[in-house]
Amino acid sequence: MSSEDEEHTSFMTDQDTYCYKVMPFGLKNARATYQRLDNKMLEKQIGRNIEVYVDDMLIKSRVTSDHISDLTESFEVLHKHHMKLDSVKCVFGVASGKFLGFIVSQWGIEENLEKIKVLADMAPPWSVKDV
């Protein structure tokens, strides 16, 4: 968030007046604004070696030997724009993983069995009322 916009996010408590230095996701248009930022920042990579949805990023490589250069390219762009990654949420060099609630791998996108377990274990309806 630019410093001149910080005052527009100010709020008061009984202690003092505070303002955000970064955009909080609670603002009405924050997610759309953040997505536009991601799209502009990573426009040369989206679809080629990265997929982005708000604050979730998936760096992908067709060939394992390209993965380090794809990561480096992504890190350089993020660094240039002063973006930071949460190391607790990062996983590197895996053949498959969860992205937006799905399992993504070289074979495609699959349902996450953890997400559908409740439905799979549900008893079938026996009456109109059950439906």
Secondary structure by P-SEA (a helix, b strand, c coil): cccccccccccccccbbbbbccccccccaaaaaaaaaaaaaccccccccccccccbbbbbbccccaaaaaaaaaaaaaaaacccccccccccccccccccccccccccccccccccccccccccccccccc
